[in-house]
Amino acid sequence: MISIAGRTLSAGTARACSLSLGAPAATLSSQNKFCCSRWSRLPSIPINSPWHEVLSSPTFGEEPHYSSFALFLQIFGQKVYNMPKRILGDDMKHYGKIIKEIRVGKGYSQQYVCENICTQGNYSKFEIEESREIKFSILNDFLGRLDISFEEFNYISNNYEMQDRQKILHQFYNQTYNSESALYKLKNDCSAYLLKNPEDNLLLNIRTVLEGMIVLAKSSNFVQATEILSSIWKDLSRRNTLYLSDIYLLNAILFIFPRHTAIEIKEFAFRHIEKYKGFQNINKLKVNFLINLSLIHIKEKDFADALILLNDAIKKCKKEQLFINLSICYVRKGICLNYLKNADEGFCEKGLTILRLLEQTELINLLEKEVNSHLLV
C-alpha cells in the first residue's frame, strides 16, 4: 500500500507528508528538534522480552535529529485472518449450502469431496445443514478438495462481497494514495466496526495508526503522533514471536525510532520474515522496510547507507515487478547520488517517467517537490 497524507512544503513550513498508510512521516521545519526525553516517554521493554536482544537503552534514547520527512512508504499487500478451530451455529450458516453449490458447479461427487476426510453420511448432513458444528480443519480439507482457498470461500459465502473487516483491511493494505479525508473515512469505518467488535486487536491498532497519521496530516505534531503510536510499540514489544500482521504494524511505526534503533528493528523483523520465505508476496514487506529505512537515513544526511538500502530494494522491486515502488527507489537514489556525486545520473527522471506512464499524477507532484527540496544549487 502506498498512501499520502498531506504534502511536502518548503523548509519553513511545517506540514505532514506520508507515502505510507500506517507509516506516516512529518514534514517539519529545520528548527524543530526533539530532545532525548522525547524517546524516554516511549514504553519500556519487558525484561523477559526478546526485544532486549535488539534494543539497548542508549540506542533507544538517542536523539533523532529529523528535519523534514516526506513520502514514507509501506505496502502491506498481505491479508491476515484469525482462523477459528471450530465453526459453530450462525458462524457456519449456509456454509454447507455454499459448499454444495461449489461442488455441483465443479461436477464433483460427494464421495470425491469427503473421501478420507469424513463419512459420506456426515458430509451429506453438512451440505443440507443438519449438522450445526464443524471443525475448521475439516472445512479446510473440503475446500482443498474443491480447489478453493478460504479467502475465496469467505468471499463467495458473503454473496461475492468482502465482509466489513476484510473491506477495511483491503483498503488499508491496498490504498495507493491517501488524502486527509480518506484517512478520516477509513478511521470512521474502523470505529464503526469496533463498536460491534471491540476486542479486535488488529483493527484497534490500525485505527491507532490512522489517528497518528491524521495528527501529522493536520498539524505535523510529531511528538503527539509518537505518543499515540507508542501504544502499538508497547503491544509489539511484549511479544516473543512476530507474525505477519505484527511485522506490518512494526514497519508502520518504524519512523518513531532513532536511526540506529530502526536498523536493529529491521534486522530483527527480517529474521522473522525469513520464516515466511516463499509465502505469497513476502518480498514486498522487505522492500517496504528497506525504503522506509532509507528515508530515515536520507533525513539524517546519511546518503551512502541510504543508497545501499535503495539498491537492495531496487533489485527486489525488479524481481517482484513492483513498478511504483521501483520508481520511488529511483527518485530517492537520484537524490542520494546528487549529494554524493553532484549528479543524479538520470535516476530522478527515470523514476518520474515510470510514474508518468502509469499516470500517477499526484505521486509525481509529491516526488517532484521532494526532488526540488534536495537539489544542490
Number of C-alpha atoms within 10 A of each C-alpha: 23 26 29 31 31 28 23 26 20 15 15 12 14 21 26 30 30 31 29 31 30 34 30 36 35 31 31 28 19 14 10 13 13 15 13 14 11 15 20 13 13 19 15 13 19 13 9 10 15 16 19 13 9 16 18 13 12 9 16 21 20 19 18 23 16 24 18 27 23 29 30 29 30 31 28 29 19 20 12 12 11 5 10 10 11 14 18 15 10 10 11 18 15 16 21 21 16 18 22 20 13 18 19 12 9 11 9 14 11 17 15 14 21 19 13 10 16 14 12 16 11 12 21 17 13 21 18 13 16 12 16 15 16 15 13 15 15 15 18 15 18 21 19 13 16 16 12 16 12 15 13 14 17 18 15 16 19 13 10 11 12 18 14 13 16 17 14 19 23 17 13 26 22 18 19 18 19 20 17 16 11 16 24 17 13 20 23 14 16 23 16 13 17 17 9 9 14 12 10 12 12 14 20 19 19 22 23 21 27 27 19 27 35 25 22 29 25 14 18 24 20 22 17 14 24 24 17 18 23 20 16 21 21 15 14 19 20 16 15 10 12 17 14 18 15 19 20 24 20 22 28 27 21 26 23 24 21 20 25 16 22 23 20 17 20 21 14 18 23 16 12 15 19 13 10 15 11 9 11 10 14 18 20 23 21 23 27 25 30 25 27 28 24 29 26 29 21 21 18 17 15 16 23 16 14 24 22 14 22 27 16 15 25 25 13 18 21 12 10 15 13 14 16 19 25 25 24 27 27 25 24 28 26 26 27 25 20 21 17 14 10 14 15 20 14 14 21 23 16 17 24 23 14 18 21 13 9 11 11 15 12 13 22 19 14 21 23 16 16 21 17 12 15 15 13 11 4
